[in-house]
């Protein structure tokens, strides 16, 4: 039965990325956005460039990590050697105080460059465009109410790079270029009046006719500020200006609540954005109509829960994550639970709340994530239907809590709302996705796996229960579509430190599927997943 289904977690190897002098607050990986793009074949030239260890890091190499810290710096990490490639120092205040880097983001032209030539038959032109777009390596940082942009192709510019100061960066000699002056100061364009908590870029389908991206900044003022047509090429900064500025008023001024997170929705024709905050609400917006949200969800405390933490802590919303298909929205709450919403038309419908009764966290959930491991890109694993609608990727989530635990969840077919053809993430995590020829698994083979975690079974419908009993009585194999598939914890990782941010990367020539954790220490934890 599904309630006794067991699972063998993958082998994890923990590594450290050292360089920051204070706690790391935020992370972003260059390949995160690829999970939200349709799978496509890469050109031979682009693949060779990506796999080459000698390729310059300013190309669209999938092994780049961006981090921001309380020490007032952001670092770009080359994961091929696990070292800092560039260090960016944000400007100090007039009083000389250091500003914490609260959010970081890659310009989406790198991940979405291959989409610019969709529908073209000229392979040579496609390759050229991909590589040209990859050279526009621009990153954006937020510090207090400021937004800065850095075009890393100009890291050696005399005006932006000077010798390192041991009192500002480290007592050790500098081993990487240190950029002290941002190439773009977008503070006046965003007009944020309070500290920014998260930067989020829109996706390719949201582009206007001129291929303009939108960047959203969620701030402590309770608002979400959105700008488009951002400068990203330093050599053309004189002709690039921010063309529009919109404000989404998430929180009521009377409540004095902050907006903790805002994320653009992927794979929709409209420009939609989800926001959340300490007013215990999640809102879905049409950015083109910013006066009021399309839908608002007021999250109520769980009064029927026996866990004292979830009873005492209010359900402040600390983190959001969209599923790769754009159908599901995941929210991490201050009461230790995770809420899953499904988008139905212009509404957000709650389909599940994963709390203590499901084996969840004992304290506030600091970060949630649909990892970009790329389950649906593995055609031999996912069925054709799952490959198209993204249900395989929609089932796997990661949550990190203030209790120091990191949980891997399988949302199950019942919650996601898919049929038996939906891929089981436990199969993906139990094997090497690069060896497709050696594995031809179906979802019903999950009954042969082993696990440490016992799932919570949901009651079967009367007709289904009769069919299952008849199958047991006759000695027949139970059809997989009759077995319950509720949410369950696949495995947990004792991280031991309070988490600030998590992000992930798919498997590539450099590393297998991996995820990164920023916490209250000055090191970044890298967990490499080696399938059994």
C-alpha positions in Angstrom: 0.0 0.0 0.0 1.1 3.6 -0.5 1.1 4.3 3.2 3.9 1.7 3.6 5.9 2.8 0.5 9.5 3.4 1.4 12.3 5.3 -0.2 16.1 5.3 -0.1 17.4 8.9 0.0 20.3 9.8 -2.2 23.8 10.1 -0.9 24.6 13.7 0.1 28.0 15.3 0.1 28.2 18.6 2.0 30.8 21.2 0.9 31.5 24.8 2.0 32.0 27.9 0.0 34.1 30.3 2.1 34.7 33.9 1.4 32.1 36.1 3.1 33.0 37.7 6.4 29.5 37.8 7.9 26.2 35.9 7.5 25.1 35.2 4.0 21.5 36.5 3.4 20.6 35.6 -0.2 21.5 33.4 -3.1 20.8 33.0 -6.8 22.0 30.4 -9.4 22.5 31.1 -13.1 20.5 28.0 -14.1 17.4 28.5 -11.9 15.3 30.1 -14.6 16.0 27.2 -17.0 13.5 25.1 -15.0 10.7 27.4 -16.2 11.7 27.2 -19.9 10.5 24.5 -22.3 13.1 21.8 -22.9 15.0 22.2 -26.1 18.1 20.8 -27.7 21.2 23.0 -27.3 23.6 23.6 -30.2 26.8 21.8 -30.4 28.9 24.9 -30.1 27.0 26.1 -27.0 27.3 22.7 -25.4 31.0 22.5 -26.0 31.4 25.9 -24.5 29.3 25.1 -21.5 31.2 21.8 -20.8 34.6 23.3 -21.2 36.5 23.9 -18.0 38.5 26.6 -19.8 35.4 28.6 -20.8 35.4 32.1 -19.4 32.9 32.5 -16.5 31.3 35.5 -18.2 29.6 33.1 -20.7 26.4 31.3 -20.0 28.1 28.6 -18.0 25.6 26.7 -15.8 27.9 26.7 -12.7 27.6 30.2 -11.4 26.3 31.2 -8.0 25.6 34.7 -6.7 25.5 35.5 -3.0 24.9 38.5 -0.8 26.0 39.0 2.7 25.8 41.2 5.8 29.4 42.2 5.1 28.2 44.6 2.3 29.5 42.4 -0.5 28.1 40.1 -3.2 30.2 37.3 -4.6 30.0 35.5 -7.9 31.2 31.9 -7.5 32.6 29.7 -10.2 31.4 26.3 -9.0 33.9 24.5 -11.3 36.6 25.4 -8.8 34.4 26.5 -5.9 36.1 29.8 -5.6 35.0 33.5 -5.9 35.3 34.9 -9.4 34.2 38.5 -8.6 33.6 40.4 -5.4 31.2 43.4 -5.6 31.3 45.9 -2.8 28.1 48.1 -2.5 28.6 51.8 -1.8 28.6 52.8 1.9 26.3 55.4 3.4 27.4 59.0 3.9 28.2 58.1 7.5 30.4 55.3 6.3 28.1 52.5 7.4 28.1 49.2 5.6 24.9 48.2 3.9 23.8 44.6 3.9 23.1 42.9 0.5 19.6 41.6 1.0 18.8 40.2 -2.5 20.7 39.3 -5.7 19.6 38.4 -9.2 21.1 37.5 -12.6 19.9 39.3 -15.7 17.5 36.8 -17.4 19.1 37.4 -20.9 21.6 34.7 -20.0 19.2 31.9 -19.2 16.6 33.0 -21.8 19.0 33.7 -24.7 18.1 30.5 -26.5 14.4 31.6 -26.5 15.1 34.7 -28.6 15.4 32.6 -31.7 12.5 30.3 -31.2 10.9 29.4 -34.5 14.0 30.2 -36.6 15.5 27.6 -38.9 18.9 29.2 -39.2 21.1 27.1 -36.8 24.1 29.3 -37.3 22.3 32.5 -36.4 20.8 30.8 -33.4 24.2 29.8 -32.1 25.5 33.2 -32.6 22.6 34.8 -30.7 22.9 32.5 -27.8 26.6 33.2 -27.4 26.1 36.9 -27.8 23.3 37.0 -25.2 25.5 35.0 -22.9 28.1 37.7 -22.8 25.7 40.2 -21.3 26.6 39.0 -17.8 24.9 41.6 -15.6 23.8 41.1 -12.0 21.7 43.2 -9.7 21.9 43.7 -6.0 19.7 45.3 -3.4 21.1 47.0 -0.3 18.8 48.9 2.0 16.5 50.7 -0.4 19.1 50.8 -3.1 19.3 48.8 -6.3 22.6 48.4 -8.2 23.6 46.7 -11.4 27.0 45.4 -12.4 28.1 44.5 -15.9 30.8 42.0 -15.1 32.4 42.3 -18.6 33.9 45.5 -17.3 35.2 44.2 -14.1 38.8 45.4 -15.0 37.7 49.0 -15.6 40.1 51.4 -13.7 37.1 53.4 -12.5 35.4 50.4 -10.9 38.2 48.2 -9.6 40.8 49.2 -7.1 43.1 47.4 -4.7 41.4 45.6 -1.9 41.2 47.1 1.5 41.9 44.6 4.3 39.6 46.5 6.7 36.7 46.3 4.3 36.9 42.9 2.8 39.3 40.5 4.4 42.6 40.3 6.2 43.9 38.0 3.4 45.2 39.3 0.1 42.6 39.7 -2.6 42.5 36.7 -5.0 39.8 37.9 -7.3 38.7 41.2 -8.9 36.9 43.5 -6.5 34.4 45.9 -8.0 33.7 48.9 -5.8 31.5 51.0 -8.1 28.3 49.8 -9.6 27.8 50.4 -13.3 24.1 51.2 -12.8 22.4 52.9 -9.9 18.7 52.2 -10.2 17.7 53.6 -6.8 15.9 56.6 -8.2 14.1 54.5 -10.7 12.6 52.1 -8.1 11.9 54.9 -5.6 11.8 52.4 -2.6 11.5 54.1 0.7 12.4 51.1 2.9 14.7 48.1 2.8 14.3 45.7 -0.1 13.7 42.0 0.7 13.7 40.4 -2.7 14.4 41.1 -6.4 12.5 39.1 -9.0 12.7 39.2 -12.8 9.8 38.4 -15.2 9.9 35.6 -17.7 10.3 35.6 -21.4 6.5 35.2 -22.2 6.0 38.4 -20.3 8.1 40.5 -22.6 6.7 43.3 -24.6 7.3 43.7 -28.3 10.7 45.2 -27.6 11.8 42.2 -25.4 11.8 44.2 -22.2 12.1 42.5 -18.8 10.4 43.6 -15.6 12.2 43.7 -12.2 10.2 43.6 -9.0 11.5 44.8 -5.6 9.5 43.8 -2.5 10.2 46.1 0.4 9.6 46.7 4.1 7.2 49.5 3.2 4.6 46.9 2.2 4.9 47.8 -1.5 6.2 46.0 -4.6 8.0 48.4 -7.0 8.3 47.2 -10.6 10.5 48.7 -13.3 11.1 47.6 -16.9 13.6 48.3 -19.7 16.5 48.1 -17.2 20.0 48.9 -18.4 22.2 45.8 -18.6 24.9 46.9 -21.1 27.4 49.3 -19.6 28.7 50.5 -23.0 25.2 51.7 -23.9 24.1 53.1 -20.5 23.7 56.6 -22.0 20.8 55.5 -24.2 19.2 53.0 -21.7 16.8 54.5 -19.3 14.0 52.9 -17.2 10.8 53.6 -19.1 8.2 52.9 -16.5 7.6 52.5 -12.8 4.6 50.7 -11.1 3.8 50.2 -7.5 1.7 47.4 -6.1 0.4 48.2 -2.6 0.5 44.8 -1.0 0.0 45.8 2.7 -2.4 48.3 4.2 -0.5 51.3 5.6 -2.4 51.0 8.8 -1.2 47.5 9.4 2.5 48.5 9.0 3.2 45.0 7.5 6.2 44.4 5.3 6.3 42.6 1.9 8.7 39.8 2.4 8.6 38.3 -1.0 7.3 38.8 -4.6 7.7 36.5 -7.6 6.6 36.6 -11.2 4.5 33.7 -12.3 6.1 31.6 -15.1 4.4 30.2 -18.2 1.5 32.5 -18.5 0.7 35.0 -21.2 -0.3 37.7 -18.7 2.2 39.5 -16.5 1.2 38.0 -13.2 3.0 38.3 -9.8 2.5 36.8 -6.4 3.3 38.7 -3.2 3.2 37.9 0.5 4.1 39.5 3.8 3.6 39.8 7.5 -0.1 40.7 7.1 -0.6 36.9 6.7 -1.8 37.3 3.1 -0.8 36.0 -0.3 -1.9 38.1 -3.3 -2.0 37.5 -7.0 -1.6 40.5 -9.2 -2.0 41.5 -12.9 0.9 43.9 -13.1 -0.8 45.7 -16.0 -3.6 46.6 -13.6 -1.8 47.6 -10.4 -4.6 49.3 -8.5 -5.9 46.1 -6.8 -4.9 42.4 -6.7 -6.7 39.8 -8.8 -7.1 37.6 -5.7 -6.2 37.8 -2.0 -5.8 34.9 0.4 -6.1 35.6 4.1 -4.2 32.8 6.0 -5.7 31.8 9.3 -3.9 30.1 12.2 -4.4 26.4 12.6 -6.5 26.0 15.7 -6.9 22.3 15.4 -3.2 21.6 15.6 -1.6 20.2 18.7 1.8 21.6 18.0 2.5 24.5 20.4 4.7 26.3 17.9 2.0 26.4 15.3 -0.5 27.5 17.8 1.6 30.4 19.2 3.3 31.8 16.1 1.2 33.8 13.6 1.2 32.6 10.0 3.4 35.3 8.6 4.4 34.5 5.1 8.2 34.5 4.8 8.8 32.8 1.4 7.2 31.9 -1.9 8.1 29.6 -4.8 6.3 28.9 -8.1 6.3 25.4 -9.6 8.0 25.0 -13.0 4.6 24.6 -14.7 3.3 27.8 -13.0 0.2 25.9 -11.8 1.2 25.8 -8.1 2.4 28.4 -5.6 4.1 27.3 -2.4 4.2 29.5 0.7 6.3 29.1 3.9 4.7 30.3 7.0 5.8 31.5 10.4 3.7 28.9 12.2 5.9 26.1 10.7 3.6 25.0 7.9 3.8 25.2 4.1 0.7 26.0 2.1 0.2 24.9 -1.5 -2.1 26.9 -3.8 -3.3 26.0 -7.2 -4.1 28.7 -9.7 -7.6 28.3 -11.1 -8.5 31.1 -13.5 -7.8 34.3 -11.5 -8.0 32.7 -8.1 -5.6 31.0 -5.7 -7.2 27.8 -4.2 -5.6 26.1 -1.2 -5.0 22.4 -1.9 -2.9 21.5 1.0 -1.2 22.6 4.2 1.8 20.7 5.3 2.4 21.1 9.0 3.5 19.1 12.0 0.9 16.4 11.4 2.7 15.6 8.1 6.1 15.4 9.7 6.9 19.1 9.1 8.8 21.8 10.9 8.6 22.5 14.6 9.3 26.3 14.1 8.9 28.9 11.4 9.6 28.0 7.8 12.2 30.5 6.5 12.5 29.4 2.9 10.6 27.1 0.4 11.6 26.0 -3.1 10.5 24.0 -6.1 14.0 22.9 -7.0 15.2 23.2 -10.6 16.5 19.6 -10.8 14.8 19.2 -14.2 12.7 16.0 -13.7 10.5 16.7 -16.8 13.6 17.2 -19.0 14.4 13.5 -18.5 12.3 12.0 -21.2 13.0 8.4 -20.2 11.8 9.0 -16.7 8.7 11.2 -17.1 5.8 10.0 -19.2 5.0 12.1 -22.4 2.0 13.7 -20.6 4.1 14.6 -17.5 6.8 16.0 -19.8 4.3 18.4 -21.3 2.4 19.6 -18.3 5.3 19.6 -15.8 3.5 17.5 -13.1 6.7 15.6 -12.3 8.6 18.7 -11.3 5.5 20.0 -9.5 5.6 17.2 -6.9 9.1 17.9 -5.4 9.6 20.7 -2.9 12.2 21.7 -0.3 11.5 23.6 2.9 14.0 25.0 5.4 13.0 26.0 8.9 14.3 27.9 11.9 14.5 24.5 13.6 17.7 23.8 11.5 16.0 21.1 9.4 15.8 20.9 5.6 12.9 18.7 4.4 12.4 17.2 1.0 8.7 16.6 0.2 6.8 14.7 -2.3 3.5 16.5 -2.7 1.9 13.4 -4.2 -0.7 12.9 -6.9 -3.6 13.6 -4.7 -2.5 17.2 -3.9 -1.0 18.1 -7.2 -4.0 16.8 -9.0 -2.4 14.5 -11.6 -3.1 11.0 -12.7 -1.0 7.8 -12.5 1.2 9.0 -15.3 2.6 11.8 -13.1 6.3 11.1 -12.3 7.3 10.1 -8.8 10.2 12.3 -7.6 11.4 9.5 -5.3 12.4 7.5 -8.4 14.4 10.5 -9.7 16.2 11.1 -6.5 17.1 7.4 -6.2 19.1 7.1 -9.4 21.5 8.9 -11.8 19.5 11.0 -14.3 22.5 10.9 -16.7 22.2 7.2 -17.1 18.8 6.9 -18.7 19.6 3.8 -20.7 20.3 1.8 -17.6 17.0 2.8 -15.9 13.5 2.3 -17.3 11.4 2.8 -14.2 7.6 3.4 -14.0 5.9 5.0 -11.1 4.3 1.8 -9.8 7.8 0.4 -9.1 8.0 2.8 -6.2 6.6 0.0 -4.1 9.9 -1.8 -4.4 11.9 1.1 -2.9 12.9 1.6 0.7 12.5 4.7 2.9 13.0 6.2 6.3 9.9 8.2 6.3 6.4 6.9 6.8 3.8 8.7 4.7 0.4 9.8 5.9 -2.3 7.9 4.1 -5.5 9.6 3.0 -8.9 7.8 3.1 -9.8 6.0 -0.1 -13.1 6.5 -1.8 -15.5 3.7 -1.2 -15.4 2.3 -4.7 -11.6 2.5 -4.8 -11.4 0.8 -1.4 -13.6 -2.1 -2.7 -11.5 -2.5 -5.8 -8.3 -2.6 -3.6 -9.8 -5.2 -1.3 -10.9 -7.3 -4.3 -7.5 -7.1 -5.7 -6.0 -8.3 -2.4 -8.5 -11.1 -2.2 -7.8 -12.3 -5.7 -4.1 -12.0 -5.4 -4.0 -9.5 -8.3 -1.6 -6.5 -8.5 -3.2 -3.3 -7.4 -3.4 -0.7 -10.2 -1.1 2.2 -9.4 -3.9 4.7 -10.1 -5.9 3.2 -7.2 -3.1 3.6 -4.6 -3.3 6.8 -2.5 -0.5 9.3 -3.1 -0.7 11.9 -0.3 2.0 14.4 0.6 5.0 12.9 2.5 8.5 13.8 3.7 11.0 11.9 1.6 13.9 12.7 3.9 15.3 15.4 6.1 18.7 17.0 6.5 19.9 18.2 9.9 21.5 21.5 8.9 21.7 22.8 12.5 21.6 26.5 11.6 18.8 28.9 10.9 18.3 29.2 7.1 18.2 32.5 5.3 17.9 31.4 1.7 18.0 28.3 -0.5 18.5 27.8 -4.2 19.3 24.8 -6.5 20.9 23.8 -9.8 20.3 20.9 -12.2 22.8 18.3 -13.0 25.6 19.3 -15.5 29.1 18.3 -16.4 30.4 20.0 -13.3 28.2 18.7 -10.5 25.1 16.5 -10.1 21.9 17.9 -8.9 22.8 20.3 -6.0 21.3 22.8 -3.7 22.7 25.7 -1.7 21.9 27.0 1.7 22.7 30.4 3.2 22.4 30.6 6.9 23.5 32.6 9.9 27.1 31.6 9.4 29.5 33.2 6.9 29.8 30.1 4.8 27.5 28.8 2.0 26.6 25.1 2.3 26.6 23.1 -0.9 24.8 19.8 -0.8 25.6 17.6 -3.8 23.1 14.8 -4.4 24.6 11.5 -5.6 21.8 9.1 -6.6 22.3 5.5 -5.4 
